[in-house]
């Protein structure tokens, strides 16, 4: 899976499932501060990532993921 495919899939679920406005979705966007992702959204993200990318998010690995670009990096490093 390419980086572009990862970004497209993530953008789609951010808009469709988490109802985040498209104009807030940039690689440098902060997940919590800019996009308003809260703890309940993270639960949804865990399920969506497992379904779309085939791996389970480990909460301890997400502690340093603050921006959308870091989230893309995290997914890219875990996709087989």
Helices and strands as residue ranges (DSSP letters): H 3-16, G 22-24, H 39-53, G 59-62, H 68-78
